[in-house]
Amino acid sequence: RLASSRIADLLASEPGRVSELALRVGPIHASFARQRYDRDALAALVRLAGDAGVPAAFRALFDGCKVNASEDRPALHVALRSALGAGEVARDAADQAAEARSRMAGLVERLASSGVTDVVNVGIGGSDLGPRLVVDALRDFHDGRVRLHFLANVDGSDAARVMAGLDPARTAAILVSKSFSTQETLLNGRVLRDWLGSGARLYAVSANVARAEAFGVAADRVLPMWDWVGGRYSLWSAVGFSIALAIGMERFQELLDGAAEMDAHVLEAPPQANLPVLHALTAVWNRNALGLPTQAVLPYDQRLALLPDYLQQLVMESLGKSVTPDGKPVAVDTVPVLWGGAGTNAQHSFFQALHQGTQVVPADFIGVVNPAHGHAENHAALLSNLLAQAEALANGFQSDDPQKSYPGNRPSTMLLLDALTPRSLGALIAMYEHSVYAQSVLWGINAFDQWGVELGKRIAGDLLPAVKGEGPEPDDPATRALLAEIQRRRP
């Protein structure tokens, strides 16, 4: 029915649409007015949320039920920041999280007062992307006691880049790995350990204290991780040690408080007035009803430049599934390919394709009303570009010259933060977490496992001896030929 609908016509034909499709949660104002659904379609989506059991699924998540079916365990990242779960498992998790924060506060003070000037966070995936995003986004709140650096890629050039200009006598490292067996983290950790000259300034965040100790990290410098928190949901835990070192424990708590505010909202608000649920329903509408295979995230604040990178893991690792928890094929397309970049830079990069390309790309625009700087003219230009791009994508422009025509009708959601603070950033990230979970419920998939990344790891482990010239040739003929080419080109 709405296949040929136009956003401009929906805005004109539905009086009150702009106000009806806007809501505020704490420091975030959201508008869905430029999405390509009308009142009847949105009502059907809200009924879908009820039929799929989305409110009950959130209750199960918070209460500590085993929502991660393939690994037979709960997903209790929400217990790291709020005590809203009614189950004993959830209450126990919240108590453990509080105890870990207390220990982390002690280590923050101990490290920051030790004469160390630089700290390198060594981790990959969720052990890197979340802390890296928050530390970068909240640089206006850094207390200046230590400088933070991040090392993730197993490529040795990344380690060389990070260490360049640092003094090993005044540098510490935090190794973040739940199992303490992550290949990239251990290899980079060994490089740093050797460069530091000892394990005296090594810290760790891990569930495997014994392995960390064997690596050279004293047990009293190991903070806990738990199997009920997935890496991409873990920045609220001791994985956020680097965040606390950058902004202090008081500001770290404000980050948690902002997320807790969104937690309370997602539990209490009905679907039709629930920001994460409406965001999820919109994503499902764009993916399945409109058949749009990608999603852009466009933060108009340079401090949020790493948000698309962070959301790529959160969204695509969580929702990149093609079977249900009982192994049956999913009946519809699931995860969109998520990508994006910071405005206004992105306008001079890929916006040409957004405006005039053949592929329609729905977008999340994210703006910050009040900046942390005093450059009023710059901020006015930034906000005018934010508003203009959303308008241009929706309305388009018809010209007698086809080269200069814009088809428009490109849907977008607008998210406005009052200011970029620990509280508002916590709320924004939690909103995306809850949207992802709601989408997984609507699609009938598990958001909390990631078996798809394991096959490549196993094959890489099998190939490592051959790459080093110590093992048998690989069975795969293409790999065998490529390996031979690598060996020929080596000195």
Long-range contacts (C-beta under 8 A, 24 or more apart in sequence): 1-41, 2-36, 2-37, 2-38, 2-41, 2-289, 5-36, 5-38, 6-408, 6-409, 7-34, 7-35, 7-36, 7-394, 7-395, 7-408, 7-409, 7-411, 8-394, 8-395, 8-408, 8-409, 10-36, 10-38, 13-38, 14-38, 14-39, 23-273, 23-275, 23-278, 25-261, 25-262, 25-265, 25-275, 25-427, 25-431, 26-258, 26-261, 26-262, 26-265, 26-423, 26-424, 26-427, 27-258, 27-417, 27-418, 27-419, 27-421, 27-423, 27-424, 27-427, 28-275, 28-415, 28-416, 28-417, 28-418, 28-424, 28-427, 28-428, 28-431, 29-415, 29-416, 29-418, 30-275, 30-278, 30-279, 30-413, 30-414, 30-415, 30-416, 31-413, 31-414, 31-416, 32-278, 32-282, 32-413, 34-390, 34-393, 34-394, 34-411, 34-412, 34-413, 34-414, 35-282, 35-285, 35-286, 35-362, 35-411, 35-412, 35-413, 36-285, 36-286, 36-290, 36-409, 36-411, 37-282, 37-285, 37-289, 41-285, 41-289, 42-272, 42-281, 45-281, 45-282, 45-284, 45-285, 46-271, 46-272, 46-281, 48-281, 48-284, 48-442, 49-271, 49-277, 49-280, 49-281, 49-438, 49-442, 50-271, 52-441, 52-442, 52-444, 53-441, 54-271, 54-277, 54-280, 54-438, 54-441, 54-442, 55-270, 55-271, 57-437, 57-438, 57-441, 58-266, 58-267, 58-434, 58-437, 58-438, 59-267, 61-437, 62-86, 62-90, 62-263, 62-267, 63-87, 63-89, 63-90, 64-88, 64-89, 64-90, 64-93, 64-228, 67-446, 67-448, 68-230, 68-446, 68-448, 68-449, 69-325, 69-446, 70-325, 70-446, 70-449, 70-451, 71-227, 71-448, 71-449, 73-227, 73-228, 74-228, 75-228, 75-229, 75-230, 75-233, 75-447, 75-448, 76-226, 76-228, 76-229, 77-229, 77-230, 77-233, 77-234, 77-236, 77-237, 77-433, 78-263, 80-229, 80-234, 80-236, 80-237, 80-256, 81-236, 81-256, 81-257, 81-259, 81-260, 81-263, 81-426, 81-430, 82-256, 82-259, 82-260, 82-263, 82-264, 84-260, 84-263, 84-264, 84-267, 93-226, 93-228, 96-224, 96-226, 97-236, 97-237, 100-223, 100-224, 100-237, 100-238, 101-238, 101-249, 101-253, 103-223, 103-238, 104-223, 104-238, 104-240, 104-241, 104-244, 104-249, 105-244, 105-249, 107-203, 107-221, 107-223, 107-241, 108-241, 108-244, 108-245, 108-248, 108-249, 111-146, 111-172, 111-203, 111-245, 112-145, 112-146, 112-245, 114-172, 114-201, 115-170, 116-146, 116-170, 116-171, 116-172, 116-201, 117-146, 117-147, 117-167, 117-170, 117-171, 118-146, 118-147, 118-148, 118-149, 118-166, 118-167, 118-170, 118-171, 118-172, 119-146, 119-147, 119-148, 119-149, 119-171, 119-172, 119-173, 119-174, 119-242, 119-245, 120-149, 120-150, 120-151, 120-162, 120-163, 120-166, 120-171, 120-172, 120-173, 120-174, 120-192, 121-148, 121-149, 121-150, 121-151, 121-173, 121-174, 121-176, 121-241, 121-242, 122-151, 122-152, 122-173, 122-174, 122-175, 122-176, 122-185, 122-188, 122-189, 122-192, 123-150, 123-152, 123-174, 123-175, 123-176, 123-177, 123-182, 123-185, 123-205, 123-239, 124-152, 124-153, 124-154, 124-182, 124-184, 124-185, 125-231, 125-232, 125-313, 126-230, 126-231, 126-232, 126-233, 126-234, 126-235, 126-239, 126-313, 127-176, 127-177, 127-178, 127-182, 127-185, 127-205, 127-231, 127-234, 127-239, 128-152, 128-176, 129-232, 129-306, 129-309, 129-310, 129-313, 130-232, 130-234, 130-235, 130-239, 130-240, 130-310, 130-429, 131-176, 131-235, 131-239, 131-240, 131-241, 131-242, 131-243, 132-306, 132-310, 133-235, 133-306, 133-307, 133-309, 133-310, 134-235, 134-240, 134-243, 134-255, 134-425, 134-429, 135-242, 135-243, 135-246, 135-247, 136-303, 136-305, 136-306, 137-303, 137-304, 137-306, 137-307, 137-420, 137-425, 138-243, 138-246, 138-247, 138-251, 138-255, 138-303, 138-420, 138-421, 138-422, 138-425, 139-246, 139-303, 140-303, 140-372, 140-420, 141-246, 141-247, 141-251, 141-421, 141-422, 142-246, 142-247, 143-246, 143-247, 143-248, 145-245, 146-245, 146-246, 148-242, 148-245, 148-246, 150-242, 151-188, 151-192, 152-184, 152-188, 153-184, 154-183, 154-184, 154-187, 154-188, 156-191, 158-188, 159-188, 159-191, 159-192, 163-191, 163-192, 163-195, 168-195, 168-196, 168-197, 171-196, 171-201, 172-196, 172-201, 172-202, 172-203, 173-201, 173-202, 173-203, 174-203, 174-204, 174-205, 174-241, 174-242, 175-202, 175-203, 175-204, 175-205, 175-206, 175-212, 175-215, 175-217, 176-204, 176-205, 176-206, 176-239, 176-241, 177-204, 177-205, 177-206, 178-206, 178-207, 178-208, 178-225, 178-227, 178-231, 179-206, 179-207, 179-208, 179-211, 180-204, 180-206, 180-207, 180-208, 180-211, 180-212, 180-215, 181-208, 181-211, 183-457, 183-460, 183-461, 186-215, 189-215, 203-241, 205-237, 205-238, 205-239, 205-241, 230-448, 230-450, 232-313, 232-314, 232-317, 232-318, 233-314, 233-433, 235-429, 247-422, 251-422, 252-422, 254-421, 254-422, 254-423, 254-426, 255-422, 255-423, 255-425, 255-426, 256-426, 257-423, 257-426, 258-421, 258-422, 258-423, 258-424, 258-425, 258-426, 258-427, 258-428, 258-430, 259-426, 259-427, 259-429, 259-430, 260-426, 260-430, 261-423, 261-426, 261-427, 262-426, 262-427, 262-430, 262-431, 262-434, 263-430, 263-434, 266-434, 275-431, 276-430, 276-431, 276-432, 276-433, 276-434, 276-435, 276-437, 276-438, 277-434, 277-435, 277-438, 279-413, 279-431, 279-432, 279-435, 279-438, 280-434, 280-435, 280-436, 280-437, 280-438, 280-439, 280-442, 281-438, 281-442, 282-362, 282-413, 283-336, 283-435, 283-439, 284-439, 284-442, 284-443, 286-336, 286-362, 286-411, 287-332, 287-333, 287-334, 287-335, 287-336, 288-332, 288-333, 290-360, 290-362, 290-411, 291-333, 292-336, 292-360, 292-361, 292-362, 293-333, 293-336, 293-337, 293-359, 294-336, 294-337, 294-338, 294-339, 294-359, 294-361, 295-336, 295-337, 295-338, 295-339, 295-361, 295-362, 295-363, 295-364, 296-338, 296-339, 296-340, 296-354, 296-361, 296-362, 296-363, 296-364, 297-338, 297-339, 297-340, 297-363, 297-364, 297-366, 298-340, 298-341, 298-342, 298-343, 298-346, 298-363, 298-364, 298-365, 298-366, 298-389, 299-340, 299-342, 299-343, 299-366, 300-342, 300-343, 300-344, 300-365, 300-366, 300-367, 300-368, 300-382, 300-383, 300-385, 300-386, 301-342, 301-366, 301-367, 301-368, 301-371, 301-382, 301-420, 302-342, 302-345, 303-420, 304-342, 304-366, 304-368, 304-420, 305-341, 305-342, 307-340, 307-366, 308-338, 308-339, 308-340, 308-341, 310-429, 311-338, 311-340, 311-432, 312-338, 312-339, 314-432, 314-433, 314-436, 315-432, 315-436, 317-450, 317-452, 317-453, 318-436, 318-437, 318-440, 318-447, 318-448, 318-450, 319-436, 319-439, 319-440, 319-443, 319-445, 319-447, 320-452, 321-440, 321-443, 321-445, 321-446, 321-452, 323-445, 324-444, 324-445, 325-444, 325-445, 325-446, 330-443, 330-444, 330-445, 332-443, 334-443, 334-445, 340-364, 343-382, 343-385, 343-386, 343-389, 344-381, 344-382, 344-385, 347-385, 347-389, 351-389, 354-393, 354-410, 355-392, 355-393, 355-406, 355-410, 356-405, 356-406, 356-407, 360-409, 360-410, 360-411, 361-410, 362-410, 362-411, 362-412, 362-413, 363-390, 363-393, 363-410, 363-411, 363-412, 363-413, 364-412, 364-413, 364-415, 365-389, 365-390, 365-412, 365-413, 365-414, 365-415, 366-415, 366-416, 366-417, 366-428, 367-414, 367-415, 367-416, 367-417, 368-416, 368-417, 368-418, 368-419, 368-420, 369-416, 369-417, 369-418, 369-419, 370-418, 370-419, 371-419, 372-419, 372-420, 390-414
